[in-house]
């Protein structure tokens, strides 16, 4: 554990960022730290208490390289011909750094949910399905932070979900990959709360308001 273990709940929630450039690519991550963090993940609420999640942790170098190659291919295709807004430049540069170095990240954790939704699934079904695992992913990321580990929520590999499933032996017809979470120790640095609009500016009462 590091000094991050002494974070207040508010500090933990407001300063856990999408860490990319601060990931320490030279220092290994213990499997026990990953498992301990996943023990926190599976305490998250889940629809009908189904707990229909499964996590595939990848720390084998050759396997990571295969997954990272597909991730880079998807990232490049997504960025092709794209002109970012000025406020997106820093984030996209950081995302590009991660794509370039993904194979060097000590552990990649792929969060999966049992079942596959039809392409015509209504919003309520989509919300229930993803709402039953996304809280667990966030719990995982917070638990990692308390152990001095950084992470981020990524989805680029899903453009090649079936190929990643084949590499990792994930039963594609019965399991949906939801996100990939790169995990590494954090290099020293200052982490502050992000600049956000006040909640009062994005909240209305008793009905929708654009005010």
LUMKELO-769802 format. One record per atom (N, C-alpha, C): y, x, z; residue in one letter; residue number from 1; atom name. Coordinates in pm, whole numbers, plus 50000, padded with zeros to 5 digits. Layout:
     yy     xx     zz  aa    i  at
      Y      X      Z   A  NUM  CA
...
***
This chain:
     yy     xx     zz  aa    i  at
  49882  50084  50000   X    1   N
  50000  50000  50000   X    1  CA
  50125  50089  50000   X    1   C
  50233  50038  49946   X    2   N
  50358  50112  49941   X    2  CA
  50465  50034  50016   X    2   C
  50588  50084  50008   X    3   N
  50698  50013  50073   X    3  CA
  50716  49874  50016   X    3   C
  50663  49847  49897   X    4   N
  50673  49713  49841   X    4  CA
  50604  49611  49931   X    4   C
  50513  49658  50016   X    5   N
  50443  49567  50106   X    5  CA
  50537  49504  50207   X    5   C
  50654  49564  50228   X    6   N
  50748  49513  50327   X    6  CA
  50853  49421  50264   X    6   C
  50840  49389  50137   X    7   N
  50934  49299  50072   X    7  CA
  50932  49162  50140   X    7   C
  51048  49103  50155   X    8   N
  51052  48965  50200   X    8  CA
  50998  48877  50088   X    8   C
  50960  48755  50123   X    9   N
  50908  48663  50021   X    9  CA
  51012  48640  49911   X    9   C
  51138  48623  49950   X   10   N
  51244  48600  49851   X   10  CA
  51261  48721  49759   X   10   C
  51261  48841  49817   X   11   N
  51275  48961  49736   X   11  CA
  51158  48976  49639   X   11   C
  51038  48948  49688   X   12   N
  50921  48958  49602   X   12  CA
  50933  48864  49483   X   12   C
  50975  48741  49510   X   13   N
  50981  48640  49406   X   13  CA
  51096  48665  49307   X   13   C
  51204  48724  49355   X   14   N
  51321  48740  49268   X   14  CA
  51329  48875  49200   X   14   C
  51246  48970  49240   X   15   N
  51255  49104  49179   X   15  CA
  51125  49148  49112   X   15   C
  51026  49059  49106   X   16   N
  50906  49092  49030   X   16  CA
  50934  49063  48883   X   16   C
  50946  49168  48806   X   17   N
  50989  49160  48667   X   17  CA
  50871  49180  48573   X   17   C
  50900  49171  48444   X   18   N
  50803  49214  48343   X   18  CA
  50818  49365  48331   X   18   C
  50733  49439  48401   X   19   N
  50742  49584  48403   X   19  CA
  50671  49642  48281   X   19   C
  50741  49724  48206   X   20   N
  50682  49788  48088   X   20  CA
  50709  49938  48091   X   20   C
  50835  49975  48077   X   21   N
  50869  50118  48075   X   21  CA
  50845  50187  48209   X   21   C
  50845  50111  48318   X   22   N
  50824  50172  48449   X   22  CA
  50677  50184  48486   X   22   C
  50588  50139  48400   X   23   N
  50446  50155  48428   X   23  CA
  50409  50303  48422   X   23   C
  50341  50350  48525   X   24   N
  50298  50490  48529   X   24  CA
  50166  50503  48453   X   24   C
  50172  50563  48335   X   25   N
  50056  50573  48249   X   25  CA
  49969  50693  48283   X   25   C
  50009  50771  48383   X   26   N
  49936  50893  48417   X   26  CA
  49851  50879  48542   X   26   C
  49863  50768  48610   X   27   N
  49797  50751  48740   X   27  CA
  49699  50634  48734   X   27   C
  49578  50659  48775   X   28   N
  49476  50555  48771   X   28  CA
  49499  50445  48872   X   28   C
  49440  50330  48844   X   29   N
  49447  50214  48933   X   29  CA
  49306  50186  48984   X   29   C
  49292  50170  49113   X   30   N
  49159  50146  49170   X   30  CA
  49111  50005  49139   X   30   C
  48983  49993  49117   X   31   N
  48924  49861  49095   X   31  CA
  48943  49772  49217   X   31   C
  48943  49832  49335   X   32   N
  48958  49752  49457   X   32  CA
  49095  49688  49463   X   32   C
  49200  49761  49421   X   33   N
  49334  49701  49418   X   33  CA
  49339  49582  49323   X   33   C
  49270  49595  49210   X   34   N
  49267  49484  49115   X   34  CA
  49193  49366  49176   X   34   C
  49078  49391  49237   X   35   N
  49000  49284  49297   X   35  CA
  49073  49218  49414   X   35   C
  49139  49299  49496   X   36   N
  49214  49243  49608   X   36  CA
  49326  49152  49558   X   36   C
  49390  49193  49450   X   37   N
  49497  49113  49391   X   37  CA
  49441  48986  49328   X   37   C
  49324  48995  49269   X   38   N
  49262  48876  49213   X   38  CA
  49215  48780  49321   X   38   C
  49182  48832  49440   X   39   N
  49150  48744  49552   X   39  CA
  49270  48657  49587   X   39   C
  49389  48713  49571   X   40   N
  49510  48633  49592   X   40  CA
  49529  48536  49475   X   40   C
  49500  48582  49356   X   41   N
  49516  48498  49237   X   41  CA
  49438  48369  49249   X   41   C
  49314  48379  49294   X   42   N
  49228  48260  49295   X   42  CA
  49256  48167  49412   X   42   C
  49357  48198  49491   X   43   N
  49405  48104  49592   X   43  CA
  49508  48007  49534   X   43   C
  49544  48026  49409   X   44   N
  49646  47941  49347   X   44  CA
  49596  47799  49329   X   44   C
  49688  47703  49323   X   45   N
  49647  47565  49295   X   45  CA
  49592  47553  49154   X   45   C
  49499  47462  49135   X   46   N
  49439  47442  49004   X   46  CA
  49400  47295  48991   X   46   C
  49417  47239  48872   X   47   N
  49395  47096  48851   X   47  CA
  49256  47051  48894   X   47   C
  49251  46946  48975   X   48   N
  49124  46889  49025   X   48  CA
  49039  46992  49096   X   48   C
  49103  47100  49141   X   49   N
  49033  47211  49208   X   49  CA
  48917  47262  49123   X   49   C
  48937  47266  48991   X   50   N
  48830  47309  48901   X   50  CA
  48800  47458  48912   X   50   C
  48903  47538  48938   X   51   N
  48887  47683  48947   X   51  CA
  48813  47737  48823   X   51   C
  48852  47685  48708   X   52   N
  48780  47719  48584   X   52  CA
  48835  47844  48519   X   52   C
  48856  47947  48601   X   53   N
  48913  48071  48550   X   53  CA
  48812  48184  48552   X   53   C
  48837  48283  48469   X   54   N
  48757  48405  48469   X   54  CA
  48849  48517  48424   X   54   C
  48834  48632  48485   X   55   N
  48921  48745  48455   X   55  CA
  48836  48862  48404   X   55   C
  48877  48916  48291   X   56   N
  48807  49031  48232   X   56  CA
  48897  49152  48250   X   56   C
  48856  49243  48336   X   57   N
  48934  49365  48362   X   57  CA
  48876  49479  48277   X   57   C
  48963  49546  48207   X   58   N
  48920  49651  48114   X   58  CA
  48983  49784  48155   X   58   C
  48898  49880  48193   X   59   N
  48947  50014  48225   X   59  CA
  48876  50122  48146   X   59   C
  48789  50084  48055   X   60   N
  48722  50180  47969   X   60  CA
  48816  50220  47854   X   60   C
  48834  50349  47835   X   61   N
  48934  50398  47739   X   61  CA
  48906  50351  47596   X   61   C
  48781  50359  47551   X   62   N
  48750  50320  47414   X   62  CA
  48772  50171  47393   X   62   C
  48735  50092  47491   X   63   N
  48754  49947  47481   X   63  CA
  48902  49912  47481   X   63   C
  48977  49977  47568   X   64   N
  49122  49952  47571   X   64  CA
  49185  49988  47436   X   64   C
  49140  50096  47377   X   65   N
  49197  50138  47248   X   65  CA
  49174  50033  47140   X   65   C
  49057  49972  47140   X   66   N
  49026  49869  47040   X   66  CA
  49115  49746  47059   X   66   C
  49130  49705  47184   X   67   N
  49215  49589  47214   X   67  CA
  49361  49621  47181   X   67   C
  49405  49741  47219   X   68   N
  49544  49780  47196   X   68  CA
  49577  49787  47047   X   68   C
  49482  49827  46966   X   69   N
  49505  49832  46822   X   69  CA
  49536  49693  46767   X   69   C
  49462  49592  46813   X   70   N
  49487  49456  46770   X   70  CA
  49621  49405  46824   X   70   C
  49652  49442  46946   X   71   N
  49779  49402  47006   X   71  CA
  49895  49457  46924   X   71   C
  49889  49585  46888   X   72   N
  49997  49646  46809   X   72  CA
  50010  49579  46673   X   72   C
  49897  49547  46613   X   73   N
  49899  49481  46483   X   73  CA
  49969  49346  46493   X   73   C
  49938  49270  46596   X   74   N
  50001  49140  46616   X   74  CA
  50149  49154  46648   X   74   C
  50182  49251  46731   X   75   N
  50322  49272  46767   X   75  CA
  50405  49309  46645   X   75   C
  50352  49398  46562   X   76   N
  50424  49440  46442   X   76  CA
  50445  49322  46347   X   76   C
  50342  49239  46332   X   77   N
  50355  49123  46243   X   77  CA
  50460  49026  46297   X   77   C
  50463  49010  46429   X   78   N
  50559  48918  46490   X   78  CA
  50702  48967  46475   X   78   C
  50719  49100  46473   X   79   N
  50853  49158  46464   X   79  CA
  50900  49176  46320   X   79   C
  50809  49167  46225   X   80   N
  50843  49192  46085   X   80  CA
  50953  49097  46037   X   80   C
  51060  49153  45985   X   81   N
  51170  49074  45933   X   81  CA
  51254  49004  46037   X   81   C
  51232  49034  46161   X   82   N
  51304  48967  46270   X   82  CA
  51430  49045  46307   X   82   C
  51540  48977  46318   X   83   N
  51665  49038  46361   X   83  CA
  51698  48986  46500   X   83   C
  51679  49069  46601   X   84   N
  51701  49020  46738   X   84  CA
  51849  48997  46768   X   84   C
  51876  48902  46854   X   85   N
  52010  48882  46904   X   85  CA
  52048  49000  46993   X   85   C
  52177  49026  47011   X   86   N
  52217  49139  47096   X   86  CA
  52156  49136  47235   X   86   C
  52139  49014  47291   X   87   N
  52085  49005  47426   X   87  CA
  51933  49023  47429   X   87   C
  51870  49035  47311   X   88   N
  51725  49054  47305   X   88  CA
  51685  49198  47280   X   88   C
  51781  49282  47241   X   89   N
  51748  49417  47196   X   89  CA
  51674  49497  47302   X   89   C
  51724  49496  47424   X   90   N
  51662  49576  47530   X   90  CA
  51521  49528  47559   X   90   C
  51502  49397  47570   X   91   N
  51370  49343  47600   X   91  CA
  51270  49373  47488   X   91   C
  51313  49358  47364   X   92   N
  51222  49383  47253   X   92  CA
  51190  49531  47240   X   92   C
  51286  49616  47274   X   93   N
  51259  49760  47275   X   93  CA
  51155  49793  47381   X   93   C
  51169  49730  47497   X   94   N
  51072  49749  47605   X   94  CA
  50934  49698  47565   X   94   C
  50932  49583  47498   X   95   N
  50805  49527  47451   X   95  CA
  50741  49617  47348   X   95   C
  50823  49677  47261   X   96   N
  50771  49770  47163   X   96  CA
  50712  49894  47227   X   96   C
  50776  49942  47333   X   97   N
  50723  50056  47406   X   97  CA
  50584  50024  47462   X   97   C
  50571  49905  47521   X   98   N
  50442  49866  47576   X   98  CA
  50336  49860  47466   X   98   C
  50371  49800  47352   X   99   N
  50274  49791  47242   X   99  CA
  50228  49929  47198   X   99   C
  50320  50021  47191   X  100   N
  50288  50157  47147   X  100  CA
  50197  50229  47245   X  100   C
  50213  50198  47373   X  101   N
  50140  50273  47477   X  101  CA
  50034  50190  47548   X  101   C
  50003  50073  47496   X  102   N
  49912  49984  47568   X  102  CA
  49778  50049  47600   X  102   C
  49728  50131  47508   X  103   N
  49597  50195  47529   X  103  CA
  49600  50293  47646   X  103   C
  49720  50333  47688   X  104   N
  49733  50427  47799   X  104  CA
  49745  50358  47934   X  104   C
  49767  50228  47933   X  105   N
  49778  50154  48060   X  105  CA
  49644  50160  48133   X  105   C
  49642  50191  48261   X  106   N
  49514  50210  48332   X  106  CA
  49418  50091  48325   X  106   C
  49469  49970  48343   X  107   N
  49382  49851  48344   X  107  CA
  49450  49738  48267   X  107   C
  49373  49671  48184   X  108   N
  49418  49550  48117   X  108  CA
  49334  49435  48173   X  108   C
  49400  49332  48221   X  109   N
  49328  49216  48276   X  109  CA
  49356  49096  48187   X  109   C
  49251  49039  48131   X  110   N
  49264  48922  48046   X  110  CA
  49223  48799  48126   X  110   C
  49318  48708  48141   X  111   N
  49294  48584  48214   X  111  CA
  49240  48479  48118   X  111   C
  49129  48419  48154   X  112   N
  49063  48320  48068   X  112  CA
  49045  48188  48142   X  112   C
  49039  48082  48064   X  113   N
  49012  47949  48120   X  113  CA
  48893  47888  48048   X  113   C
  48805  47825  48123   X  114   N
  48686  47764  48063   X  114  CA
  48727  47649  47972   X  114   C
  48664  47644  47855   X  115   N
  48689  47536  47761   X  115  CA
  48787  47575  47652   X  115   C
  48792  47491  47548   X  116   N
  48889  47509  47441   X  116  CA
  48947  47372  47408   X  116   C
  49077  47368  47391   X  117   N
  49142  47243  47358   X  117  CA
  49143  47220  47207   X  117   C
  49134  47096  47165   X  118   N
  49148  47068  47022   X  118  CA
  49291  47096  46977   X  118   C
  49308  47129  46849   X  119   N
  49442  47159  46798   X  119  CA
  49536  47041  46813   X  119   C
  49480  46922  46824   X  120   N
  49562  46801  46837   X  120  CA
  49581  46758  46982   X  120   C
  49552  46847  47076   X  121   N
  49562  46812  47218   X  121  CA
  49703  46764  47251   X  121   C
  49717  46651  47321   X  122   N
  49849  46598  47357   X  122  CA
  49914  46685  47465   X  122   C
  50047  46673  47480   X  123   N
  50118  46755  47579   X  123  CA
  50060  46746  47720   X  123   C
  50017  46627  47761   X  124   N
  49964  46613  47897   X  124  CA
  49839  46698  47917   X  124   C
  49754  46703  47815   X  125   N
  49631  46782  47824   X  125  CA
  49663  46931  47822   X  125   C
  49759  46970  47740   X  126   N
  49802  47110  47736   X  126  CA
  49859  47153  47870   X  126   C
  49945  47067  47927   X  127   N
  50007  47100  48055   X  127  CA
  49902  47114  48164   X  127   C
  49804  47027  48166   X  128   N
  49699  47034  48267   X  128  CA
  49614  47159  48251   X  128   C
  49580  47191  48126   X  129   N
  49492  47305  48099   X  129  CA
  49559  47436  48141   X  129   C
  49679  47461  48088   X  130   N
  49745  47588  48118   X  130  CA
  49805  47589  48259   X  130   C
  49839  47471  48308   X  131   N
  49890  47463  48444   X  131  CA
  49786  47490  48550   X  131   C
  49659  47494  48509   X  132   N
  49551  47520  48603   X  132  CA
  49516  47668  48613   X  132   C
  49582  47753  48530   X  133   N
  49555  47897  48541   X  133  CA
  49683  47979  48551   X  133   C
  49793  47931  48496   X  134   N
  49915  48012  48502   X  134  CA
  49962  48041  48644   X  134   C
  49950  47947  48740   X  135   N
  49985  47984  48878   X  135  CA
  49899  48099  48932   X  135   C
  49773  48105  48892   X  136   N
  49687  48215  48937   X  136  CA
  49733  48348  48878   X  136   C
  49777  48345  48753   X  137   N
  49826  48468  48690   X  137  CA
  49950  48518  48764   X  137   C
  50040  48426  48797   X  138   N
  50160  48466  48870   X  138  CA
  50125  48518  49009   X  138   C
  50032  48452  49078   X  139   N
  49985  48504  49208   X  139  CA
  49935  48648  49194   X  139   C
  49859  48671  49087   X  140   N
  49804  48804  49062   X  140  CA
  49916  48907  49046   X  140   C
  50017  48873  48969   X  141   N
  50127  48966  48945   X  141  CA
  50205  48994  49072   X  141   C
  50223  48892  49157   X  142   N
  50292  48913  49284   X  142  CA
  50209  49000  49378   X  142   C
  50079  48976  49382   X  143   N
  49991  49055  49469   X  143  CA
  49988  49201  49424   X  143   C
  49990  49223  49294   X  144   N
  49996  49360  49243   X  144  CA
  50122  49429  49291   X  144   C
  50233  49357  49284   X  145   N
  50361  49416  49323   X  145  CA
  50359  49462  49468   X  145   C
  50295  49385  49554   X  146   N
  50288  49423  49695   X  146  CA
  50206  49550  49715   X  146   C
  50127  49586  49616   X  147   N
  50047  49708  49624   X  147  CA
  50110  49823  49546   X  147   C
  50238  49805  49510   X  148   N
  50308  49910  49436   X  148  CA
  50268  49917  49290   X  148   C
  50209  49808  49241   X  149   N
  50163  49804  49102   X  149  CA
  50254  49711  49021   X  149   C
  50272  49745  48895   X  150   N
  50354  49664  48807   X  150  CA
  50269  49598  48700   X  150   C
  50323  49492  48641   X  151   N
  50249  49419  48539   X  151  CA
  50347  49339  48456   X  151   C
  50296  49273  48356   X  152   N
  50375  49176  48280   X  152  CA
  50280  49079  48212   X  152   C
  50333  48965  48175   X  153   N
  50256  48858  48113   X  153  CA
  50269  48875  47962   X  153   C
  50159  48905  47893   X  154   N
  50164  48926  47749   X  154  CA
  50065  48833  47677   X  154   C
  50098  48799  47553   X  155   N
  50013  48708  47476   X  155  CA
  49991  48752  47332   X  155   C
  50047  48865  47291   X  156   N
  50040  48905  47150   X  156  CA
  49896  48916  47101   X  156   C
  49806  48959  47187   X  157   N
  49667  48978  47144   X  157  CA
  49601  48847  47102   X  157   C
  49661  48734  47142   X  158   N
  49601  48605  47111   X  158  CA
  49604  48573  46962   X  158   C
  49688  48643  46886   X  159   N
  49684  48627  46740   X  159  CA
  49549  48675  46684   X  159   C
  49481  48756  46763   X  160   N
  49349  48805  46725   X  160  CA
  49250  48774  46837   X  160   C
  49260  48653  46890   X  161   N
  49178  48616  47005   X  161  CA
  49029  48628  46976   X  161   C
  48985  48583  46860   X  162   N
  48842  48589  46830   X  162  CA
  48793  48733  46819   X  162   C
  48878  48821  46763   X  163   N
  48838  48961  46751   X  163  CA
  48830  49027  46889   X  163   C
  48926  48995  46976   X  164   N
  48921  49048  47114   X  164  CA
  48800  48992  47187   X  164   C
  48770  48866  47164   X  165   N
  48652  48805  47226   X  165  CA
  48525  48879  47184   X  165   C
  48518  48918  47057   X  166   N
  48401  48990  47008   X  166  CA
  48390  49127  47074   X  166   C
  48503  49195  47091   X  167   N
  48502  49328  47154   X  167  CA
  48453  49319  47298   X  167   C
  48497  49215  47369   X  168   N
  48470  49205  47513   X  168  CA
  48353  49113  47547   X  168   C
  48293  49053  47446   X  169   N
  48180  48965  47473   X  169  CA
  48221  48833  47537   X  169   C
  48344  48791  47517   X  170   N
  48391  48663  47571   X  170  CA
  48339  48551  47480   X  170   C
  48276  48449  47535   X  171   N
  48224  48339  47452   X  171  CA
  48338  48256  47393   X  171   C
  48376  48288  47270   X  172   N
  48496  48233  47208   X  172  CA
  48494  48081  47199   X  172   C
  48379  48023  47170   X  173   N
  48373  47877  47151   X  173  CA
  48389  47800  47281   X  173   C
  48368  47866  47393   X  174   N
  48369  47796  47522   X  174  CA
  48476  47843  47618   X  174   C
  48549  47948  47582   X  175   N
  48646  48008  47674   X  175  CA
  48775  48039  47599   X  175   C
  48888  48006  47662   X  176   N
  49019  48033  47604   X  176  CA
  49085  48150  47677   X  176   C
  49125  48250  47601   X  177   N
  49204  48358  47660   X  177  CA
  49348  48309  47672   X  177   C
  49407  48327  47788   X  178   N
  49541  48273  47813   X  178  CA
  49648  48382  47812   X  178   C
  49617  48497  47867   X  179   N
  49716  48605  47873   X  179  CA
  49646  48737  47901   X  179   C
  49715  48846  47867   X  180   N
  49670  48979  47906   X  180  CA
  49775  49039  47998   X  180   C
  49730  49093  48111   X  181   N
  49821  49149  48210   X  181  CA
  49794  49299  48223   X  181   C
  49880  49384  48165   X  182   N
  49866  49529  48185   X  182  CA
  49897  49563  48330   X  182   C
  49819  49653  48388   X  183   N
  49836  49687  48529   X  183  CA
  49846  49838  48545   X  183   C
  49949  49882  48616   X  184   N
  49967  50025  48643   X  184  CA
  50052  50041  48768   X  184   C
  50044  50159  48828   X  185   N
  50136  50190  48937   X  185  CA
  50278  50193  48880   X  185   C
  50374  50160  48964   X  186   N
  50513  50164  48921   X  186  CA
  50574  50301  48947   X  186   C
  50643  50351  48847   X  187   N
  50721  50473  48868   X  187  CA
  50845  50437  48950   X  187   C
  50903  50534  49021   X  188   N
  51020  50505  49105   X  188  CA
  51133  50443  49023   X  188   C
  51205  50356  49086   X  189   N
  51318  50292  49021   X  189  CA
  51372  50180  49107   X  189   C
  51488  50131  49071   X  190   N
  51551  50023  49145   X  190  CA
  51524  49892  49073   X  190   C
  51477  49795  49148   X  191   N
  51449  49663  49091   X  191  CA
  51539  49561  49158   X  191   C
  51618  49494  49076   X  192   N
  51711  49393  49126   X  192  CA
  51672  49256  49073   X  192   C
  51727  49156  49135   X  193   N
  51711  49021  49082   X  193  CA
  51779  49015  48945   X  193   C
  51722  48939  48854   X  194   N
  51777  48927  48719   X  194  CA
  51902  48841  48721   X  194   C
  51982  48859  48617   X  195   N
  52099  48774  48600   X  195  CA
  52054  48639  48543   X  195   C
  52074  48535  48617   X  196   N
  52032  48402  48576   X  196  CA
  52145  48302  48601   X  196   C
  52146  48195  48524   X  197   N
  52240  48088  48551   X  197  CA
  52204  48024  48685   X  197   C
  52303  47982  48762   X  198   N
  52273  47915  48889   X  198  CA
  52188  47790  48866   X  198   C
  52101  47762  48960   X  199   N
  52015  47645  48947   X  199  CA
  52095  47518  48928   X  199   C
  52213  47509  48992   X  200   N
  52295  47389  48980   X  200  CA
  52338  47364  48835   X  200   C
  52346  47473  48756   X  201   N
  52387  47458  48616   X  201  CA
  52275  47406  48527   X  201   C
  52152  47414  48574   X  202   N
  52039  47372  48490   X  202  CA
  51959  47262  48558   X  202   C
  52022  47195  48653   X  203   N
  51956  47087  48727   X  203  CA
  52039  46959  48719   X  203   C
  51972  46850  48692   X  204   N
  52040  46720  48699   X  204  CA
  51959  46630  48791   X  204   C
  52026  46529  48845   X  205   N
  51962  46442  48942   X  205  CA
  51951  46300  48888   X  205   C
  51832  46243  48904   X  206   N
  51809  46103  48868   X  206  CA
  51824  46073  48719   X  206   C
  51811  46175  48636   X  207   N
  51821  46157  48493   X  207  CA
  51869  46283  48425   X  207   C
  51848  46290  48293   X  208   N
  51886  46409  48218   X  208  CA
  52037  46415  48198   X  208   C
  52091  46535  48215   X  209   N
  52233  46556  48190   X  209  CA
  52251  46694  48132   X  209   C
  52339  46706  48034   X  210   N
  52368  46836  47975   X  210  CA
  52484  46906  48045   X  210   C
  52533  46842  48148   X  211   N
  52650  46897  48217   X  211  CA
  52621  47031  48279   X  211   C
***
